[in-house]
Amino acid sequence: MKVNHYQDVSQQPVEMEGSSGCSVRQLLGERDGTPTFAMRQFEVAPGGFTPRHSHPYEHEVFVLEGEGEVFEGAAPHRLRAGDVVFVKPDEVHQFRNTGNGPLKFLCLIPNSAAGKKVTVAPECGRE
């Protein structure tokens, strides 16, 4: 068993093209002995966003705090604390903070996602 506080895990900026004001903590993964899933915690600053992207694996999201939107392609869905999101493989998606405080969410992906291609959508970062 591994137990630690999320703040003991270093927070790193998301440096993918099309990202702004976004950071991630790699909470649990294969390096910790997880056999199936990796858990990450994202924090998006007010006005910030993740890249508009897709990848060949699913992920599940649980919103911890804040307000925002998740785009399913071009269609926005409002988000707030307590909401859950299932992103299907190859679905174009993006998370945006529309609130005044940080948008924080947990994101779980399969360990098999390691090394798989993430495709940033061409319109990413353009308003």
C-alpha positions in Angstrom: 0.0 0.0 0.0 1.1 3.5 -0.7 -0.3 6.5 1.2 0.8 10.1 0.7 -0.7 13.6 0.4 -1.2 15.0 -3.0 0.7 18.2 -2.2 3.8 16.0 -1.5 3.8 15.2 -5.3 5.5 17.9 -7.4 3.3 20.0 -9.6 4.6 20.4 -13.2 3.4 22.8 -15.9 1.6 21.2 -18.9 3.8 22.1 -21.8 1.8 20.7 -24.7 1.1 23.1 -27.6 -2.3 24.7 -27.0 -2.2 24.6 -23.2 -2.3 27.7 -21.0 -2.2 28.1 -17.2 -2.4 24.3 -16.6 -0.3 22.1 -14.3 -0.4 18.4 -13.4 0.7 16.2 -10.5 1.4 12.5 -11.3 -0.2 11.1 -8.2 -0.1 7.3 -8.9 1.3 5.3 -11.8 3.3 2.3 -12.8 6.3 3.6 -10.9 4.2 3.2 -7.7 3.2 -0.3 -8.7 -0.3 0.4 -10.0 -1.1 -2.5 -12.3 -3.9 -0.9 -14.4 -4.5 2.9 -14.0 -2.6 6.1 -13.5 -4.1 8.9 -11.4 -3.2 12.5 -12.1 -4.5 15.8 -10.6 -4.8 18.8 -12.9 -5.1 22.4 -11.9 -6.1 25.0 -14.4 -5.8 28.7 -13.5 -8.7 31.2 -14.2 -8.9 31.7 -17.9 -6.6 28.7 -18.6 -7.2 25.6 -20.6 -5.8 22.2 -21.5 -4.9 21.5 -25.2 -7.8 20.6 -27.5 -6.7 17.1 -28.2 -7.5 13.4 -28.7 -5.7 10.1 -28.0 -6.5 6.4 -28.5 -7.3 5.7 -24.9 -10.2 6.5 -22.5 -10.0 8.6 -19.4 -12.2 9.4 -16.5 -12.4 12.7 -14.7 -13.7 13.8 -11.3 -14.0 17.6 -10.7 -12.7 18.5 -7.2 -13.2 22.2 -7.2 -13.9 25.2 -9.4 -16.0 25.9 -12.5 -15.3 25.3 -16.1 -16.3 23.7 -19.3 -15.3 20.5 -21.1 -15.5 20.6 -24.8 -16.7 17.4 -26.6 -15.4 18.4 -30.0 -16.9 21.9 -30.4 -19.8 21.4 -27.9 -19.2 22.8 -24.4 -20.5 21.1 -21.2 -20.5 23.1 -18.0 -18.5 21.7 -15.1 -18.5 22.2 -11.3 -17.2 20.4 -8.3 -18.6 16.9 -8.0 -19.1 16.4 -11.8 -17.7 13.3 -13.5 -16.6 13.0 -17.2 -15.9 10.0 -19.3 -13.8 10.8 -22.4 -14.0 8.0 -25.0 -10.9 7.0 -27.0 -10.2 9.3 -29.9 -12.7 11.9 -28.8 -11.5 15.5 -29.2 -11.8 17.3 -25.9 -10.5 20.2 -23.9 -11.0 21.5 -20.3 -11.3 25.3 -19.7 -11.5 27.2 -16.5 -14.4 29.7 -16.6 -14.4 30.6 -12.9 -12.5 33.0 -10.6 -10.5 30.3 -8.8 -8.6 27.3 -9.8 -10.3 24.4 -11.6 -9.0 21.1 -10.1 -9.8 17.7 -11.3 -8.6 14.1 -11.0 -7.9 12.3 -14.3 -7.5 8.5 -14.5 -5.9 6.9 -17.6 -4.9 3.3 -18.3 -1.2 2.5 -17.8 -1.3 1.2 -21.4 -1.6 4.8 -22.5 2.1 5.3 -21.9 3.9 6.2 -25.1 0.7 6.4 -27.2 0.3 9.4 -29.5 -1.7 12.5 -28.3 -3.0 14.5 -31.3 -3.4 18.3 -30.7 -6.3 19.6 -32.8 -5.3 22.3 -35.4 -7.6 24.9 -33.9 -6.1 24.5 -30.4 -5.2 27.8 -28.7 -7.0 29.9 -31.3 -10.0 32.0 -30.3 
